[in-house]
Amino acid sequence: MDIEEKRKYEIALLAKDEQTALAVADLLAKQGAEIVVAPRPGLIKLAYKIMKEESAFFSFIDFNLVPETIASVEKALKLNKALLRFLIVTPPPAKAVAKSFGKKPVVESAEEARKTADDAPKESLSNEALEQKLEEILS
């Protein structure tokens, strides 16, 4: 039998009460999920009514789970009437190096940034020279 690797998932949810938000973490644990970030439900006022509710407890949970069990988790969450909304997503992978596309190279530390700024030649223009350049540009 193959041992499937667990993938990272995030769930954001709106619940009618705090216990329902915490019960979602218990449901995930029963399905074999490893909870990375535990839920910390907080009461928020909704922008519009959802199932006649004006406020709800918002929470999110980061967890690792085998992809085949996500469908059963979603089914169990849909059956919970105290859960107003939920969304399960896979977080995007972290990018190791940003692409520059012709811009300045990314500086590794603040000290290197100061060194490159100090190395740049500094030109100071007098007011007369600045006005003369402006006249050349505008005429």
GUSEDO-375659 format. One record per residue (C-alpha): residue number from 1; residue in three letters; x, y negated, z. Coordinates in nm, 4 decimals. Example, Ala and Ser with C-alpha at 12.3 -4.5 7.8 and 13.67 -1.06 7.14 Angstrom:
<tortis>
{torti 1 "ALA" {1.2300 0.4500 0.7800}}
{torti 2 "SER" {1.3670 0.1060 0.7140}}
</tortis>
This chain:
<tortis>
{torti 1 "MET" {0.0000 0.0000 0.0000}}
{torti 2 "ASP" {0.1297 -0.3472 -0.0933}}
{torti 3 "ILE" {0.1760 -0.5940 0.1850}}
{torti 4 "GLU" {0.0312 -0.9190 0.0551}}
{torti 5 "GLU" {0.2055 -1.2393 0.1464}}
{torti 6 "LYS" {0.0046 -1.4988 0.3283}}
{torti 7 "ARG" {-0.0437 -1.8355 0.1609}}
{torti 8 "LYS" {-0.0833 -2.1785 0.3155}}
{torti 9 "TYR" {-0.4331 -2.3263 0.3296}}
{torti 10 "GLU" {-0.6001 -2.6294 0.4832}}
{torti 11 "ILE" {-0.9622 -2.6614 0.5827}}
{torti 12 "ALA" {-1.1350 -2.9918 0.6528}}
{torti 13 "LEU" {-1.4749 -2.9741 0.8148}}
{torti 14 "LEU" {-1.7650 -3.1720 0.9548}}
{torti 15 "ALA" {-1.9555 -3.0022 1.2364}}
{torti 16 "LYS" {-2.2591 -3.0966 1.4433}}
{torti 17 "ASP" {-2.0787 -3.0262 1.7710}}
{torti 18 "GLU" {-1.7272 -2.9812 1.9014}}
{torti 19 "GLN" {-1.7715 -2.6112 1.9823}}
{torti 20 "THR" {-1.8553 -2.5318 1.6192}}
{torti 21 "ALA" {-1.5329 -2.6977 1.5032}}
{torti 22 "LEU" {-1.3356 -2.4893 1.7524}}
{torti 23 "ALA" {-1.5290 -2.1735 1.6569}}
{torti 24 "VAL" {-1.3989 -2.2043 1.3001}}
{torti 25 "ALA" {-1.0459 -2.1476 1.4314}}
{torti 26 "ASP" {-1.1691 -1.8358 1.6125}}
{torti 27 "LEU" {-1.3311 -1.7098 1.2918}}
{torti 28 "LEU" {-1.0055 -1.7611 1.1028}}
{torti 29 "ALA" {-0.8106 -1.5750 1.3712}}
{torti 30 "LYS" {-1.0552 -1.2825 1.3488}}
{torti 31 "GLN" {-0.9935 -1.2696 0.9724}}
{torti 32 "GLY" {-0.6182 -1.2384 1.0360}}
{torti 33 "ALA" {-0.5136 -1.5987 0.9801}}
{torti 34 "GLU" {-0.2132 -1.7542 1.1482}}
{torti 35 "ILE" {-0.3181 -2.0980 1.2748}}
{torti 36 "VAL" {-0.0403 -2.3507 1.2074}}
{torti 37 "VAL" {-0.2210 -2.6691 1.3159}}
{torti 38 "ALA" {-0.5010 -2.6169 1.5665}}
{torti 39 "PRO" {-0.8248 -2.8143 1.5332}}
{torti 40 "ARG" {-0.8616 -3.1402 1.7237}}
{torti 41 "PRO" {-1.2214 -3.2441 1.6559}}
{torti 42 "GLY" {-1.3075 -3.6099 1.6786}}
{torti 43 "LEU" {-1.6474 -3.7737 1.6599}}
{torti 44 "ILE" {-1.6959 -3.9979 1.3552}}
{torti 45 "LYS" {-1.9859 -4.1978 1.2169}}
{torti 46 "LEU" {-2.0885 -4.0755 0.8739}}
{torti 47 "ALA" {-2.1246 -4.3147 0.5809}}
{torti 48 "TYR" {-2.4557 -4.1482 0.4938}}
{torti 49 "LYS" {-2.6771 -3.8906 0.6597}}
{torti 50 "ILE" {-2.5907 -3.5258 0.6067}}
{torti 51 "MET" {-2.8662 -3.2854 0.7082}}
{torti 52 "LYS" {-3.0297 -3.5711 0.9076}}
{torti 53 "GLU" {-2.7101 -3.6250 1.1103}}
{torti 54 "GLU" {-2.5586 -3.9746 1.1405}}
{torti 55 "SER" {-2.2393 -3.8640 1.3157}}
{torti 56 "ALA" {-2.0287 -3.5482 1.3126}}
{torti 57 "PHE" {-1.7138 -3.3966 1.4509}}
{torti 58 "PHE" {-1.4344 -3.4084 1.1920}}
{torti 59 "SER" {-1.1459 -3.1685 1.2141}}
{torti 60 "PHE" {-0.8869 -3.0008 0.9952}}
{torti 61 "ILE" {-0.6953 -2.6779 1.0384}}
{torti 62 "ASP" {-0.3755 -2.5626 0.8656}}
{torti 63 "PHE" {-0.3453 -2.1861 0.8458}}
{torti 64 "ASN" {-0.1777 -1.8988 0.6621}}
{torti 65 "LEU" {-0.3964 -1.6230 0.5223}}
{torti 66 "VAL" {-0.3971 -1.3462 0.2633}}
{torti 67 "PRO" {-0.5699 -1.4849 -0.0513}}
{torti 68 "GLU" {-0.8148 -1.1928 -0.0787}}
{torti 69 "THR" {-0.9859 -1.2828 0.2505}}
{torti 70 "ILE" {-1.0620 -1.6459 0.1600}}
{torti 71 "ALA" {-1.3901 -1.5464 -0.0062}}
{torti 72 "SER" {-1.5148 -1.3742 0.3084}}
{torti 73 "VAL" {-1.4144 -1.6762 0.5203}}
{torti 74 "GLU" {-1.6053 -1.9114 0.2887}}
{torti 75 "LYS" {-1.9109 -1.6860 0.3010}}
{torti 76 "ALA" {-1.9072 -1.6814 0.6823}}
{torti 77 "LEU" {-1.8693 -2.0598 0.6960}}
{torti 78 "LYS" {-2.1596 -2.1144 0.4547}}
{torti 79 "LEU" {-2.3859 -1.9131 0.6860}}
{torti 80 "ASN" {-2.3053 -2.1336 0.9859}}
{torti 81 "LYS" {-2.5887 -2.3903 1.0093}}
{torti 82 "ALA" {-2.3987 -2.6096 1.2577}}
{torti 83 "LEU" {-2.1311 -2.6747 0.9960}}
{torti 84 "LEU" {-2.2297 -2.9759 0.7829}}
{torti 85 "ARG" {-1.9494 -2.9662 0.5244}}
{torti 86 "PHE" {-1.6180 -2.7881 0.4744}}
{torti 87 "LEU" {-1.3488 -2.7733 0.2103}}
{torti 88 "ILE" {-1.0656 -2.5195 0.1842}}
{torti 89 "VAL" {-0.7648 -2.6222 -0.0263}}
{torti 90 "THR" {-0.4086 -2.5096 -0.0816}}
{torti 91 "PRO" {-0.1666 -2.7933 -0.0052}}
{torti 92 "PRO" {0.0587 -2.9009 -0.2903}}
{torti 93 "PRO" {0.4163 -2.7732 -0.2721}}
{torti 94 "ALA" {0.6685 -3.0170 -0.1324}}
{torti 95 "LYS" {0.8940 -3.1630 -0.3982}}
{torti 96 "ALA" {1.2618 -3.1323 -0.3160}}
{torti 97 "VAL" {1.3915 -3.4018 -0.5524}}
{torti 98 "ALA" {1.1987 -3.6939 -0.6968}}
{torti 99 "LYS" {1.2372 -3.7640 -1.0675}}
{torti 100 "SER" {1.3945 -4.1003 -1.1436}}
{torti 101 "PHE" {1.3004 -4.1616 -1.5122}}
{torti 102 "GLY" {1.5740 -4.4175 -1.5669}}
{torti 103 "LYS" {1.5413 -4.5917 -1.2328}}
{torti 104 "LYS" {1.8158 -4.6337 -0.9771}}
{torti 105 "PRO" {1.9356 -4.3078 -0.8216}}
{torti 106 "VAL" {1.7817 -4.2199 -0.4881}}
{torti 107 "VAL" {2.0089 -4.3146 -0.1990}}
{torti 108 "GLU" {2.0623 -4.0426 0.0602}}
{torti 109 "SER" {2.0885 -4.2642 0.3704}}
{torti 110 "ALA" {2.0443 -4.6204 0.4888}}
{torti 111 "GLU" {2.4214 -4.6556 0.5307}}
{torti 112 "GLU" {2.4773 -4.5740 0.1625}}
{torti 113 "ALA" {2.2104 -4.8279 0.0694}}
{torti 114 "ARG" {2.3951 -5.0988 0.2611}}
{torti 115 "LYS" {2.7238 -5.0048 0.0944}}
{torti 116 "THR" {2.5742 -5.0258 -0.2561}}
{torti 117 "ALA" {2.4087 -5.3585 -0.1722}}
{torti 118 "ASP" {2.7391 -5.4983 -0.0424}}
{torti 119 "ASP" {2.9286 -5.3797 -0.3524}}
{torti 120 "ALA" {2.7028 -5.5712 -0.5908}}
{torti 121 "PRO" {2.8513 -5.9065 -0.6963}}
{torti 122 "LYS" {2.6587 -6.1987 -0.5565}}
{torti 123 "GLU" {2.6128 -6.4990 -0.7800}}
{torti 124 "SER" {2.4902 -6.8224 -0.6376}}
{torti 125 "LEU" {2.3578 -7.0968 -0.8618}}
{torti 126 "SER" {2.3402 -7.4612 -0.7736}}
{torti 127 "ASN" {2.0116 -7.6441 -0.8166}}
{torti 128 "GLU" {2.1419 -7.8249 -1.1265}}
{torti 129 "ALA" {2.2524 -7.5007 -1.2913}}
{torti 130 "LEU" {1.9194 -7.3394 -1.2054}}
{torti 131 "GLU" {1.7227 -7.6292 -1.3547}}
{torti 132 "GLN" {1.9388 -7.6190 -1.6665}}
{torti 133 "LYS" {1.8720 -7.2464 -1.7128}}
{torti 134 "LEU" {1.4987 -7.3041 -1.6661}}
{torti 135 "GLU" {1.5015 -7.5757 -1.9348}}
{torti 136 "GLU" {1.6837 -7.3398 -2.1728}}
{torti 137 "ILE" {1.4267 -7.0693 -2.1148}}
{torti 138 "LEU" {1.1252 -7.2972 -2.1469}}
{torti 139 "SER" {1.2381 -7.4851 -2.4564}}
</tortis>
